[in-house]
Amino acid sequence: MLILSRDDMRRALDAAELFEAMTEGFRRLAKGEWKIPLRIAIEMPAHEGVALFMPSYCENLAAAGMKLVTVMNGNPAKNLPLIHSKYLYFSAETGEILSLMDAEFLTGLRTAVVSALVTDLLGKSGARTMAVFGTGAQAWSHVEVFAQLFTIGEVLVFGLTPELGEEFAERVERQLRKPSRRAILNELKRAEIICTCTTNAEPLFELKDVARNVHINAIGAYRPSTREIGSDVIARALIVVDSYESAFKEAGDIVIALNEGVLQRDSVYASIDELVSEAKPVPAVDDRITVFKSVGMALEDLVAADLAYKKAVELGIGTPLR
């Protein structure tokens, strides 16, 4: 078994390569080559946390795996990470566990790459101004990936505090060489792409705050009772999801709008595999708000894990465990 640390994963995974692998992964989903059970969530209220288990199998990859994640709300007060995660990757041919890998970098990168894929599919990847809500790992992954893959010229940062926003913007300028600054809400209309990467339970902005043709990647909310995007925005948007089943069960941005009656199930336009496989045409959205509601799929983890393992073997990265 090969142990891949976070540094190993950074060396093994490249955003552009993962973008192509992810596109193919969703194309094969449309062909019926995946088995992806709904993720299992074990609530641990006495310990202020939740444990998540996300398995998947792909016939074409001849591989399967499972991501294990814990989200412990009391950890920040203990100076511990909010989230811990690892990925088990194994051969579908022999059942051998081939690798145990860090999944925190994997999750951040694969989530941002999927957001970039949908942004590109909807024809919104030529944007110059990007806004990001949040200053954590997901926010950084989105800015890093979008800056690498697209022609982003400026990054507007909306942090929980002014200090966090300023620190994040300085990091963007220092490491990515992109103009960036802490922004205020009345500047949000300048953004052509918005990525929401927070733990907020309530909407971050209103319809009046955004441009009429903005593209929003809604990442943070993963429970049916929490949302980053309000019903006023959802009701006016063309919506793409990674999975209908997960979105209608887990995505508060959508579930709450459905319960309020401002959104119907058939108003959600497409899933990613439908766009990638051309089962549904790319709509004309030049003057329309578009929203990608990401809940996260185990497919995305296995595609990234498969690429990471194969690149690590090729490059001689990682620590063998016998």
Buried (B, 14 or more C-beta within 10 A) or exposed (E): BBBBBEEBBBBBBBBEEBBEBBBEBBBBBBEEBBEBEEBEBEEBEEEEBBBBBBBBBBBEBEBBBBBBBBBBEEBEEEEEBBBBBBBBBBBBEEEEBBBBBBBBBBBBBBBBBBBBBBBBBBBBBEBEBBBBBBBBBBBBBBBBBBBBBBEBEBBBBBBBEEEBBBBBBBBBBEEBEBBBBBBEEEBBBBBBBBBBBBBBEEBBBEBEBBBEBBBBBBBBBBBBEBBBBBBBBBBBBBBBBBBBEBBBEBBBBBBBBBEEEBBEEEBBBBBBBBBBBEEBEEBEBEEBBBBBBBBBBBBBBBBBBBBBBBBBBEEEBBEEEE
